[in-house]
Amino acid sequence: MSEDNKAYVYPELTGRRRIYSDVDKITRDNIFEVLEKAMVVHMKNANEMTLLMRYEKGVQPLVREKIIRKEVNIKVSDNIANQITEFKLGYVWGQPITYVQRGNKDLKNSTNTENETQDDGISMLNELNDSEYAFSKDQELGRYVEINGIGYQFVDIKKNYNGLAPFDLVTLNPLFTFCIYRNSALQEKLAGVTFRRTENGDVYYTVFTPDTRYEIKNMQTIENGSVKKNEWSFMRRNGEKNPFKKIPIVEFNRSTDRTGCFERQISDMNALNVEVSDFANSVAQTTQEVYFGVGFELPPGEDGKVQAPVGGQWILARNTGNGGTPTLKAISSTFDYQGVQENIVSKRNTILQKAYVPIQTDPGGGSTGSAMNMSSGWSAAENSACKEEQILRRGKAEIVELEMIAIKSTNDIPFDSPLRSLEFSDIKPKFIRNKTYDLSTKVNSMVAMINSGVNGRVAMEQVDLFPDVAQAWADSKKTIEEYQKSLIHKSEPQTGEKKVMPDLSDQTENSPILDGMKTGDNDVHES
């Protein structure tokens, strides 16, 4: 049997392993021992991540052997892994991740003036991230996180200030990056490591600890630099003081078990690929049918070999003279094409459902918008995205903390800038999932909250309508607050607020329900 026809055995994938060390602190004395042990675990993760990234690109070997008619061996990759990944990237990561103010009242008991300063500072922080193309780098990070279950970003103090962001934001390849944690209940981060391989085969490891940066060559020697230097940049240096006093490499986890978005469905997708491939093989084998003949002889060809039937041509043969009617027909098996196609569609939908991806087909019927969201999977997709957001927020919180350290450590930002008044506790990462199909409900909800006296910024955050909530609030704050004050000063009593536009709630009275038709205040019940 050729290698192409052999069944491929996939390794067992259960998420990326977290790397731990028993040391209390990484120093020059133990760094080689810790790094060697960490690389053993990381290479296992790297091999699995390579398989997952190739799988998402469509490199999906079949798990079955082709035993009969090996010359007809069509291999089809349905590649639902890519469909799941692209949906997650669009739904969870499609809108830029921005920062908003955590609240009007915080640990410092902010006054209104301080709140306005913080709002301005957060708007500036979002602009700085925009100038660093954070929206594009977050998409790159999202692809790594969704496929592999983990991803990494790096923050550095910009050596050459360009008048915009005083920091560099870089997305690192998880195949060449990892973090080491202390083997304790607190699981403190001991180091962040990234490495590269040069053309001549040398491997350079850059190890960041909370106080020092090390450059190690081939796991043997510490290269370059001096412990007396205080300079800092993402270049070949060693032993220099870390001005962040924090590890500038941040690890992002997609889920608590660090699995990819389609990792649990790989066995189902492999079975689907086999079924789709066999379906294509059946069509091909029917087209290239094997013929069976009895009661006649075909004359030899020019090469002396017995001729084979050729489609579309007459067959002239001599009767064997043994009696009976000469017969020539194709050998074919009955194949339920319709049943197999329905099974393929059902299996695809099941895989998408398990991965919390909405089914992109019309469910039919006269269901309301809310019912369609539930039946097609959008509600489940939203719940899954909310869970993932809570885990990713930790990584983004670490990123903004490093950015604030870089901002306050540079002399290029004016000392009276609102950016310098910001504290880490003032800022909250905000994930936006801009569902424009539900725009009317969002607008009505926001207007109702503002009319009820809810802070306008809180209302904007709640409805997930604006990509940059801080900027939208800064632009609308004066108008919204003046409008709310006018409502308070009105002498006439406030009545129920009217809707700005129809929304999903209006469909209830126009939709069929269990006890008959209901239209407005008139109920018609079946007797």
C-alpha positions in Angstrom: 0.0 0.0 0.0 1.3 3.4 -0.9 1.9 6.1 1.8 -0.8 8.2 0.2 -3.5 5.6 0.9 -2.6 4.9 4.5 -4.8 6.2 7.3 -3.5 9.2 9.3 -3.5 9.0 13.0 -4.1 12.3 14.7 -2.5 12.9 18.1 -4.7 13.5 21.2 -5.2 17.2 21.6 -6.4 18.5 25.0 -5.2 22.1 25.0 -1.8 23.7 25.4 0.2 22.9 28.5 1.0 25.7 30.9 4.7 25.9 31.7 5.7 25.9 35.4 8.9 26.0 37.4 9.7 25.2 41.0 12.1 28.1 41.5 11.1 31.2 43.4 12.9 33.6 41.1 14.8 33.3 37.8 18.4 34.5 38.1 21.7 34.2 36.2 22.5 31.1 38.3 19.4 29.0 37.4 18.2 30.5 34.1 19.8 27.8 31.9 18.2 25.0 34.0 14.8 26.6 34.0 14.9 27.4 30.3 15.9 23.9 29.3 13.0 22.4 31.2 10.6 25.0 29.8 11.6 24.3 26.2 10.7 20.6 26.5 7.1 21.5 27.3 7.0 24.4 24.8 8.1 22.2 21.9 5.3 19.8 22.7 2.9 22.8 22.5 4.6 24.0 19.3 4.1 20.7 17.5 0.4 20.7 18.4 0.0 24.4 17.3 1.7 23.6 14.0 -0.8 20.8 13.4 -3.7 23.1 14.3 -2.5 26.0 12.1 -2.0 23.6 9.2 -5.4 22.0 9.8 -7.1 25.4 9.7 -5.4 26.1 6.3 -6.9 22.8 4.9 -4.1 20.3 5.5 -6.4 17.6 6.8 -5.2 14.0 6.0 -7.9 11.4 5.9 -8.3 8.9 8.7 -9.3 6.0 6.5 -7.5 3.7 4.1 -8.6 3.4 0.5 -8.7 -0.4 0.0 -10.9 -0.9 -3.1 -9.9 0.7 -6.5 -6.9 2.6 -5.1 -6.6 4.4 -8.4 -9.8 6.3 -7.6 -8.8 8.1 -4.4 -10.2 11.6 -4.2 -9.4 13.4 -1.0 -11.7 16.3 -0.1 -11.2 18.7 2.8 -14.5 20.4 3.7 -12.4 22.7 6.0 -15.1 23.7 8.5 -12.1 24.6 10.8 -11.5 27.7 8.6 -15.2 28.6 8.7 -15.3 28.3 12.5 -12.1 30.4 12.8 -13.3 33.1 10.4 -16.6 33.5 12.3 -14.9 33.8 15.7 -12.5 36.4 14.2 -15.4 38.4 12.9 -17.7 38.0 15.8 -15.4 38.2 18.8 -12.5 40.2 17.3 -14.2 42.0 14.4 -14.5 45.4 16.3 -11.5 47.1 17.7 -10.9 46.4 21.4 -11.0 49.8 23.1 -10.8 51.1 26.7 -13.5 52.8 28.7 -13.6 54.4 32.2 -14.4 51.9 34.9 -16.8 54.2 36.7 -17.5 57.7 38.1 -16.8 56.6 41.6 -13.5 54.7 42.2 -10.9 54.3 44.9 -9.9 58.0 44.6 -13.5 59.2 45.0 -13.2 61.2 41.8 -15.0 64.6 41.4 -16.8 65.5 38.2 -13.7 67.4 37.1 -11.5 64.3 37.6 -14.1 62.2 35.7 -13.9 64.6 32.8 -10.1 64.4 32.8 -10.2 60.6 32.9 -12.6 60.5 30.0 -10.3 62.7 28.0 -7.3 60.6 29.0 -9.0 57.4 28.0 -9.9 58.9 24.6 -6.3 59.8 24.1 -5.2 56.3 25.1 -7.5 54.8 22.4 -6.0 57.2 19.9 -2.5 56.1 20.8 -3.4 52.5 20.3 -5.0 53.4 17.0 -1.8 55.0 15.9 0.0 51.7 16.8 -2.5 49.8 14.5 -3.7 47.9 17.5 -6.9 47.0 15.6 -4.8 45.1 13.1 -2.4 43.6 15.7 -5.4 42.4 17.7 -6.7 40.6 14.6 -3.4 38.9 14.3 -3.5 38.0 17.9 -7.1 36.7 17.6 -6.1 34.3 14.8 -3.4 32.8 17.0 -5.7 32.6 20.1 -8.7 31.1 18.2 -6.7 28.4 16.4 -4.2 27.5 19.1 -5.9 28.5 22.3 -3.1 30.9 23.3 -1.5 34.1 22.0 1.1 36.7 23.0 1.6 40.4 22.7 4.6 42.5 23.7 4.9 46.1 24.9 8.1 48.1 24.7 9.1 51.7 25.3 9.6 53.3 21.9 13.2 54.3 21.4 12.5 56.9 18.7 9.4 58.9 19.6 7.4 59.8 16.5 5.0 62.2 18.2 2.3 59.6 18.6 2.4 56.5 20.9 5.4 56.4 23.3 5.2 52.6 23.3 5.5 49.8 20.7 2.8 47.1 20.6 3.8 43.8 18.9 2.0 40.5 18.4 4.4 37.6 18.8 4.2 34.2 17.2 3.2 31.6 19.8 5.5 29.0 18.1 8.5 31.0 19.4 7.0 32.6 22.6 6.0 31.3 26.0 5.7 32.4 29.6 6.9 30.6 32.7 4.9 30.5 35.9 5.8 29.6 39.5 4.5 26.3 40.7 2.5 27.7 43.6 -1.1 28.6 44.4 -0.6 32.2 43.2 1.1 31.0 40.0 3.2 34.2 39.6 4.6 34.9 36.2 8.4 34.3 36.5 9.5 35.1 32.9 8.4 35.8 29.4 10.5 34.1 26.6 10.8 34.7 22.9 13.4 33.2 20.7 14.6 33.3 17.1 16.8 31.1 14.8 19.3 32.7 12.6 20.4 31.5 9.1 23.5 29.8 10.4 21.5 27.8 12.9 22.1 29.7 16.1 19.2 30.2 18.4 18.9 33.3 20.5 16.5 33.3 23.5 15.3 36.6 25.0 14.2 36.2 28.6 12.3 38.9 30.4 12.1 38.8 34.2 10.5 41.5 36.3 13.8 43.2 36.9 16.2 42.0 34.1 16.4 41.1 30.5 18.7 38.2 29.3 19.9 37.4 25.8 21.0 33.7 25.6 22.8 32.0 22.7 22.2 28.3 22.0 21.2 27.6 25.6 24.9 27.9 26.5 26.1 31.5 27.0 24.7 34.8 28.0 25.5 37.3 25.2 26.2 41.0 25.1 25.2 43.8 27.4 26.2 44.8 30.9 24.3 44.7 34.2 25.2 48.3 34.7 23.2 49.6 31.8 19.8 51.1 32.2 18.9 51.4 28.5 16.0 49.3 27.2 14.7 48.3 23.8 13.7 45.1 21.9 17.1 44.5 20.6 20.1 42.2 21.4 20.9 43.4 24.9 21.4 41.6 28.2 21.4 42.1 31.9 19.8 45.5 31.6 17.4 46.9 34.1 13.7 46.4 33.2 12.0 49.8 33.6 8.5 48.2 33.6 9.3 46.2 36.7 6.8 43.8 35.1 7.2 41.2 32.4 6.3 42.9 29.1 5.2 39.7 27.3 1.5 39.1 28.0 -0.2 35.7 27.5 -3.8 35.5 26.2 -5.9 32.4 26.8 -9.1 31.6 24.8 -10.5 29.3 27.4 -9.5 28.0 30.8 -8.3 24.7 29.2 -6.4 26.6 26.5 -8.0 24.8 23.6 -8.6 26.2 20.1 -12.0 27.1 18.8 -12.4 23.9 16.6 -10.0 21.6 18.5 -12.8 19.6 20.2 -14.5 19.0 16.9 -11.5 17.6 15.0 -12.7 14.0 15.2 -16.1 15.0 13.8 -14.5 17.0 11.0 -12.3 14.1 10.1 -15.4 11.9 9.8 -17.0 14.5 7.6 -14.0 14.7 5.4 -14.1 10.9 4.9 -17.8 11.0 4.1 -17.4 13.9 1.6 -14.4 12.1 0.0 -16.2 8.8 -0.3 -19.2 10.7 -1.9 -16.8 12.1 -4.5 -15.2 8.7 -5.0 -18.6 7.1 -5.6 -19.4 9.6 -8.3 -16.0 9.1 -9.9 -16.3 5.3 -9.7 -19.7 5.5 -11.3 -18.2 7.7 -14.1 -15.3 5.3 -14.5 -17.2 2.1 -14.1 -15.7 -1.4 -14.4 -17.3 -3.5 -17.1 -18.3 -7.1 -17.0 -18.7 -9.2 -20.1 -19.7 -12.8 -20.9 -20.4 -14.8 -24.0 -18.1 -13.1 -26.4 -14.4 -12.4 -27.2 -12.8 -9.1 -28.0 -10.2 -9.1 -30.7 -6.6 -8.2 -29.6 -5.4 -4.7 -30.2 -2.3 -3.6 -32.1 -0.1 -4.2 -29.1 -1.4 -7.8 -28.8 -3.3 -7.1 -25.6 -7.0 -7.8 -25.2 -9.0 -4.6 -25.9 -11.0 -3.0 -23.1 -14.4 -1.4 -23.6 -14.2 2.4 -24.4 -17.2 4.6 -23.7 -19.0 6.1 -26.7 -17.6 3.5 -29.2 -19.0 0.4 -30.8 -17.8 -3.0 -29.4 -17.3 -5.6 -32.1 -16.7 -9.1 -30.7 -16.9 -12.7 -31.7 -19.5 -15.0 -30.1 -17.9 -17.7 -28.1 -20.4 -20.2 -29.5 -21.2 -21.6 -26.1 -24.8 -20.6 -26.4 -26.6 -17.9 -24.5 -26.8 -14.2 -25.2 -23.6 -12.2 -25.1 -23.7 -9.6 -22.3 -21.7 -6.5 -21.5 -22.6 -4.2 -18.7 -21.0 -2.0 -16.0 -20.6 -3.2 -12.5 -22.2 -0.6 -10.2 -23.7 -0.5 -6.8 -26.8 1.3 -5.6 -25.8 4.5 -3.9 -28.4 6.7 -2.0 -27.0 10.0 -3.1 -29.8 12.0 -1.6 -29.5 10.3 1.8 -25.8 10.8 1.9 -26.1 14.4 1.0 -28.6 15.0 3.8 -26.3 13.2 6.2 -23.4 15.5 5.2 -25.5 18.6 5.7 -26.7 17.4 9.0 -23.2 16.5 10.2 -21.9 19.9 9.1 -24.6 21.7 11.0 -23.9 19.6 14.1 -20.2 20.5 14.0 -21.1 24.2 13.7 -23.6 23.9 16.6 -20.9 22.3 18.8 -18.5 25.1 18.0 -21.2 27.7 18.7 -21.3 29.0 15.2 -24.7 30.1 13.8 -26.2 28.2 10.9 -26.1 30.5 7.9 -29.4 29.1 6.4 -32.9 30.3 6.4 -34.8 28.4 9.0 -38.1 29.2 7.3 -41.5 29.7 9.0 -42.8 32.9 10.5 -40.7 33.0 13.7 -40.0 36.2 15.5 -36.5 37.7 15.5 -35.8 36.4 19.0 -36.9 32.9 18.1 -34.8 33.0 15.0 -31.7 34.1 17.0 -32.2 31.1 19.3 -32.9 28.5 16.6 -30.1 29.6 14.3 -27.5 29.7 17.1 -26.9 33.4 17.5 -27.9 33.4 21.1 -25.5 30.5 21.8 -22.7 32.3 19.9 -23.3 35.5 22.0 -23.1 33.5 25.3 -19.9 31.8 24.1 -18.3 35.1 23.1 -19.2 36.7 26.5 -17.5 33.8 28.3 -14.4 34.2 26.1 -14.4 37.9 26.6 -14.1 37.6 30.4 -11.0 35.4 30.0 -9.4 37.7 27.3 -10.0 40.8 29.4 -7.2 39.7 31.8 -4.6 39.9 29.0 -5.8 43.3 27.7 -5.8 44.6 31.3 -2.1 43.6 31.5 -1.4 45.3 28.1 -3.0 48.6 29.2 -1.0 48.5 32.5 2.2 48.2 30.6 1.2 51.0 28.2 0.5 53.3 31.2 3.9 52.6 32.6 5.5 53.4 29.2 3.5 56.7 29.0 4.5 57.8 32.5 8.1 56.9 32.1 8.7 59.0 29.0 9.4 62.8 28.9 7.7 63.1 25.5 4.2 63.3 26.9 3.4 66.7 28.4 3.2 66.6 32.2 -0.2 68.3 32.2 -1.7 65.7 29.8 -4.8 63.9 31.0 -2.9 60.7 30.1 -0.6 61.1 33.1 -3.6 61.5 35.5 -4.9 58.0 34.5 -4.4 55.1 36.8 -4.7 51.4 35.9 -7.8 51.2 38.1 -9.6 53.8 36.0 -9.5 51.8 32.8 -11.5 48.8 31.6 -11.0 47.0 28.3 -14.2 46.9 26.2 -15.0 44.3 23.6 -17.6 45.4 21.1 -19.8 43.1 19.1 -21.7 45.5 16.8 -24.9 43.6 15.9 -26.5 46.1 13.6 -29.4 43.7 12.8 -30.6 44.5 16.3 -30.0 48.2 16.0 -33.6 49.3 16.8 -33.7 47.5 20.1 -30.2 48.9 21.0 -31.3 52.5 20.3 -34.6 52.1 22.2 -32.8 50.6 25.2 -30.2 53.4 25.3 -32.8 56.1 25.0 -34.9 54.5 27.7 -31.9 54.3 30.1 -30.9 58.0 29.4 -34.5 59.1 29.9 -34.5 57.2 33.2 -31.4 59.1 34.4 -28.8 56.4 33.8 -25.4 57.9 33.1 -25.0 58.2 29.4 -21.6 56.5 29.3 -23.0 53.5 31.2 -25.9 53.4 28.7 -23.5 53.4 25.8 -21.4 50.6 27.3 -24.5 48.5 28.0 -25.9 48.4 24.4 -22.6 47.6 22.7 -23.4 49.9 19.9 -20.3 52.1 19.5 -16.8 50.8 18.5 -15.1 53.5 20.7 -17.4 54.2 23.7 -15.0 56.7 25.2 -14.9 58.8 22.1 -18.6 58.5 21.5 -19.3 59.7 25.1 -16.8 62.5 24.9 -18.5 63.8 21.7 -22.0 63.4 23.1 -21.6 64.1 26.8 -22.6 67.7 26.8 -25.8 67.1 24.8 -26.9 64.1 26.8 -26.3 65.7 30.2 -28.1 68.9 29.2 -31.0 66.8 27.9 -31.2 64.8 31.2 -31.2 68.1 33.2 -34.1 69.4 31.1 -36.1 66.3 32.0 -35.5 66.9 35.7 -36.5 70.6 35.5 -39.8 70.0 33.7 -42.8 70.8 35.8 -45.2 68.4 34.3 -45.1 64.7 35.5 -43.2 62.3 33.3 -45.2 59.6 31.5 -44.1 56.4 29.9 -41.5 57.0 27.2 -42.3 56.4 23.6 -40.1 54.3 21.5 -37.8 55.9 19.0 -38.4 53.2 16.4 -40.1 49.7 16.4 -38.0 46.9 17.8 -38.3 43.1 18.5 -40.8 43.6 21.3 -43.4 44.9 18.8 -43.5 41.4 17.2 -45.1 39.8 20.2 -48.6 41.2 19.6 -48.4 40.4 15.8 -47.1 36.8 16.2 -49.0 33.6 16.6 -49.0 32.3 20.2 -50.3 29.2 21.9 -53.7 30.5 22.8 -54.6 32.1 19.5 -53.9 35.5 17.8 -53.2 38.5 19.9 -53.4 42.0 18.3 -53.0 45.0 20.6 -55.6 45.0 23.4 -57.9 42.7 21.5 -57.4 39.0 22.3 -59.0 36.3 20.2 -59.0 33.0 21.9 -60.0 29.7 20.6 -63.1 28.2 22.1 
